Amino acid sequence: MGTARYSGEFKRDAVALVESSGRRIPSVARELGVNPESLRQWVARSQAEAAVSGADGEGPLTPAEREELRRLRKQVRELELEKEILRKAAQYFQGDGSMTGRWRFISDHRDLYGVQRLCRVLSVSASGFYRWLAAAATRAARRSADEDLGARIEEIHSESNGAYGVPRITRELRERHGVVNHKRVARLMRERGIAGRHLRRTVRTTVADRSVPPAPDLVGRVFAAPAPDDRWCGDITYLPVGGSWMYLATVIDMHSRRVVGWSLAEHMRAGLVIDAVRSAVGARGGDVRGVVFHSDRGAQYTSAAFAEVCQAYGIRRSMGRVGSSYDNALAESFFATLKRELLYGSRWLTRPQARMAVFAWIAWYNRKRRHSALGYRSPVDYERQHARSVTNLELVA
């Protein structure tokens, strides 16, 4: 194997590194991969030439001048390193120069430049870096826990068909897995781009029949009841299906917010709301005498046919004022929820397809969906809790 030949530029740079760093020749030689004796000869030759000609060609350098030259070269080398560090840091941060980003940069480059130099250039304390480094295990555990919780959030959000927001997802997590902070849930949902749905009702379906005397308002905007089948409310909404519409009429129990009856058809005649009431009567066992049914003053609810059906079942009719959504706010709120959680992103091409989707969603709403007004319980669970309470009171009595 032949002897390595080094260029004059390489030799001058090697000598400059020895003089500027103040390190011993064997150490620099190992770093450069050259023979220590060769490097020693290059340094001696350079010093001899400098002594003969001087740095500026006007005579030999004094010991003090050589020391100053060595100091200046070291300073230049340090400035070049700082410039290099700043250039790499700018590429590393990509516009984000947060403290965490600085700690990470120092950790990734400490073997190359040293912690003290990196901390000085980036204007941070070395003690702060070492504290951050010592907490690495804690941060890793927190990231792992966030990943696990994020997966659970995505699962619950998917189960709700993308409808649940922070409050309901938080409550579901607490029911399944124990205590969890709602702010943490909100942060993880925000980081993952997860959000509940928000839509507004835009089509009017209530057309008043002013020729028929309305029923009195027996509710007075108090949409609550002490027990099931004490007060019901109902309304009609539209659903887009293919190139036309279908219309959904509901009957909701004010005690539990449960949908006890509903009907879906391609028309808004009185038969639509009559079928919904009959569905509710059947679901409640056939005997609903004395229950109040509250609605708006749409023509379907003021029709003689609807009045006859209510009278036959012993249902007491109640109506809000014309044009006031607040007088039937519970039914309005339910339809807002349905459109936000069921219609968003959905497209039904056929009536059977729409009917099956509505059927499945109402079943999920009654048995699974957590309602804020019910302490984040589902309507069915809320009714069961009420039944248990009544039974316990009877046993005590």
CORVEN-V535458 format. One record per backbone hydrogen bond with DSSP energy under -1.0 kcal/mol. CO is the residue of the C=O (numbers start at 1). NH is the residue of the N-H. If there is no record, write none. Layout:
{{CO,NH} {CO,NH}}
//
This chain:
{{7,11} {8,12} {9,13} {10,14} {11,15} {12,16} {13,17} {14,18} {15,19} {16,20} {17,21} {18,22} {24,28} {25,29} {26,30} {27,31} {28,32} {29,33} {29,34} {35,39} {36,40} {37,41} {38,42} {39,43} {40,44} {41,45} {42,46} {43,47} {44,48} {45,49} {46,50} {47,51} {48,52} {49,53} {50,54} {53,59} {62,66} {63,67} {64,68} {65,69} {66,70} {67,71} {68,72} {69,73} {70,74} {71,75} {72,76} {73,77} {74,78} {75,79} {76,80} {77,81} {78,82} {79,83} {80,84} {81,85} {82,86} {83,87} {84,88} {85,89} {86,90} {87,91} {88,92} {89,93} {90,94} {93,96} {98,102} {99,103} {100,104} {101,105} {102,106} {103,107} {104,108} {105,109} {109,113} {110,114} {114,118} {115,119} {116,120} {117,121} {118,122} {119,124} {125,129} {126,130} {127,131} {128,132} {129,133} {130,134} {131,135} {133,136} {135,139} {136,140} {137,141} {138,142} {139,143} {140,144} {141,145} {142,146} {143,147} {144,148} {145,149} {146,150} {147,151} {148,152} {149,153} {150,154} {151,155} {152,156} {153,157} {154,158} {155,159} {156,160} {157,162} {158,161} {160,163} {165,169} {166,170} {167,171} {168,172} {169,173} {170,174} {171,175} {172,176} {173,177} {174,178} {181,185} {182,186} {183,187} {184,188} {185,189} {186,190} {187,191} {188,192} {189,194} {190,193} {207,299} {209,212} {216,319} {219,222} {222,224} {230,292} {231,254} {232,294} {233,252} {235,250} {237,248} {239,246} {241,244} {244,241} {246,239} {247,265} {248,237} {249,263} {251,260} {251,261} {252,233} {253,257} {258,253} {258,260} {261,251} {263,249} {265,247} {269,272} {270,274} {271,275} {272,276} {273,277} {274,278} {275,279} {276,280} {277,281} {278,282} {279,283} {280,284} {281,286} {282,285} {288,291} {291,316} {292,232} {293,318} {294,234} {295,320} {298,302} {303,307} {304,308} {305,309} {306,310} {307,311} {308,312} {309,313} {310,315} {314,290} {316,293} {318,295} {321,324} {324,327} {325,328} {326,329} {328,332} {329,333} {330,334} {331,335} {332,336} {333,337} {334,338} {335,339} {336,340} {337,341} {338,342} {338,343} {339,344} {343,346} {348,242} {350,354} {351,355} {352,356} {353,357} {354,358} {355,359} {356,360} {357,361} {358,362} {359,363} {360,364} {361,365} {362,366} {363,367} {364,368} {364,369} {366,380} {371,374} {371,376} {372,375} {377,371} {378,382} {379,383} {380,384} {381,385} {382,386} {383,387} {384,388} {385,389} {386,390} {387,391} {388,392} {389,393} {390,394} {391,395} {392,396} {393,397}}
//
